[in-house]
Amino acid sequence: MIEKKIGLQHISPRLSLVAEVRKNLPYASLQELVEEVDFKITKSGIYHRLKKISQIAESL
């Protein structure tokens, strides 16, 4: 939804990267998402970024 309305380039790079990874791996576990990003992050960090992405999408 964010991608279609405003584009991922309008959110922070780390949020954008997490959004791209989730889009490419919609059924992946948090651990699998951690392994796919190119920066050090915890499962909790991924969860909070996904929650923030969801909040942004809902506000559009």
Residue pairs with C-beta under 8 A, 6 or more apart in sequence:
1 57
1 60
2 8
2 10
2 11
2 19
2 53
2 56
2 57
2 60
3 19
3 23
5 60
6 60
8 16
8 19
8 20
9 16
11 19
11 53
11 56
14 39
14 49
15 49
15 52
15 53
15 56
17 37
17 38
17 39
18 33
18 37
18 46
18 49
18 50
18 53
19 53
21 28
21 33
21 36
21 37
22 28
22 33
22 50
22 53
24 36
25 32
25 33
25 36
28 36
30 43
30 46
30 47
31 43
33 43
33 46
34 41
34 42
34 43
34 46
37 46
41 49
